[in-house]
Amino acid sequence: MVELGQSAMRRTGYAELPLHTGKAPHWLVKRMVKLAKEISAIIIDEYGSETFLRRLSDPYWFQAFGCVLGYDWHSSGVTTVVTGVLKTALSQENLGVAVCGGKGKASMRTQDEILKVGEAFNISTRRIDELRYASRMSAKVDNTAIQAGYPLYHHAFIVTEDGKWAVIQQGMNIKDRTARRYHWLSEKVKSFVVEPHSAIVGETKREIALDMTSAESERCRKRSVDLANENPKRLLRLVRSIRPKYQKSLREWLPKLSEKTTSEDGFTLEFLSMPLTINWKALKEAYEFQPKNYEELLGIRGVGPATVRGLALISEIIYGDKPSWRDPVKFSFAFGGKDGVPFPVDRRSMDKSIKILEDAIEKAKIGDKERLRSLRRLRSLVPINRFKL
């Protein structure tokens, strides 16, 4: 279990949540915006915008924040609604923090919004370009380099006036109707392609998932770059050599799969099959560009999940350079359960998150009834008898 102390509040990760459809009612969103504005202003004033960014990048704190605002603590809607509420709340106050992007079509406007926010914050042109790159690469990594069945549909990029950033994005799995959330924090990202999520949380773990960001995938990443620098015609011959017409899967080559049939969640064949189509135009561009490392390869337009998986499978089957097939999820979302399910409560991290939010609520300029309701929602996360109202 992750222990959240002073340094651990900088950890980032993702949470896996049940997928809930529909929209938050207008009356709720209106009140959420008001409360979010008050809490954000107090935390930024007392702790600074950088600390506020760290809080948002911590999936434990983010979950508690969503609960305080009045949303279902375990719903996938926490991600989209809370970030949307924050976007509105922060735009109404000059707090030196802004949210760009959002759900669906709003995520497509992230690049333009970063440019506008950067100019408003008087951030240098060079730094704005770096922020836009961080937005693109964080989305590319979680959509392509980690393949567990969660294509992204939500991307929120939070930036401060001094150029620090965080990302909160979410992917949807239409097969089992679950969502997975990814958190990034700029000060913790040493490399976009080598374990950029320093703390990862999720409710369940896939039996098989391709994780090209794992340290275990280092040789496979290097081999993939070498392969991309090869003439595409040679790559095509390699693909054909391991994908004869009669073959439907790669189970016979991969020991882990040879011992069992298709997994119960139905994802085994999907993630361990040679893609039927690979973007050869993108590989031709890669050959002409000659990427020096995996980040450059991943950044090439058109290099998507199928291409990444195809290169990884060639690397393993032909050259023995294996990627990680382990789902990088490590911890359960939120704080655990008082009955020890899915794991015992981490009281230290819970208490730290709750204390910060309690202080902010007490100082917020809101009515007593709304303050009491917020405190009750917050304290509902605490095991029975820990707090009394």
C-alpha positions, 0 to 999 in steps of 0.5 A: 500500500502506498504511504502518503507523507510529505514527499508522497503527495507528489505521487501520480497515478490512475484510478479505475472506476465504474462507468456511469453515464448521464450528466450531473444536474445543473443545480449540483454543478452550480453549487460544485463550482461555488464550493470548488472556487472557495476551496481552491482559493483558500488552498492556493492562498495558504499553500501556493499554486504548486502545492495545489497542483500536487494535490490534484495530481494525487488520486487519493486527494482528488477522490476526496475532493470530488466527494466534498463537492458532492459527487459520487466518490466512486463514479467515473464521472468524478473525473469529468465533472470535477475537472469541468467544475474546476475549469469554470471555478478557476476561470472566475478567479485570478488564482494563477491556475487554469484548466485546459481541455476536458471531455470529448470535443473539449479535449481537442481544444487543449492545444489552443487553450494552452496557448491562450492561457500561456499568453494570459499568464505571460509564459514564454513562447518556448515554455508554452511550446513545452507545455503543449508538447507535454499535453500531446505526449501524456495523451499519446503515452496513455493511449498508445504505450500502455495498452490495457483496453482504455482509449482516452476520451477525456484530457484535462491539462492544468497549468500554473502561471509559473509553467508547472503542469499536471494532467488528469485524463481518463479512458473508457473500456466499452467491454466491461463499462469501466473507466481508468484515470491517469494522473501526471505531475510535471515535477515527477516526470523525468521521462515521458516513456519510462514509468512517468506514473510514480504511483498507480492505483486501480480497482482491478488488474488485467491479466495481460496488458502491454506496458511499454513504459515499464523499466522491464521494457527498456530493451524492447523500447530500444529494439523497437527504435532500431526496427523503426529505423529499418527499411519498412520493406524489411519490417513487412517481411518480419511481420509476415514471418510471424503472422502466417495466414492460418495464425489467429494469435501468438499464444504458441510463442508467448509462454504465459499464454501457452499455459491458459486459454483466453482470459475471463475478461476477454482481453487476452487475444486483443492485446497479444495478437499481431495487429492486422493493420500497421501504419506503414506510412508512419513507419516510412516517416520514422525511417526517414526521420530516424528517431534517436529514442523511443520518445521520438518514435512515439511522438511521430504522428500516426504511430498508434497502438497497433504499430507500437504493439507490432514492433513490440511483438517483433522485438520479443518473438524474433529478437527475444527483447521482451516488453512488460505484459503486466498491468502497471496498476498497483493500488486500489482507488481512494483510501481502501475500506474499513472492512479491509476490502479491497485493502486496509485503510491507509489512515495517514494518507486519509487524515492528511487529505481530509485535514487540508480539505476540512480547513478549506471548508471551514474557512470557505465563504459559504452557508452553514448548511452547505458547510455541514453537508460538505464536512459530512460528505468528507467524513463519510470516507473515514472509518466509523467512529473516527470522526463525530459530527 
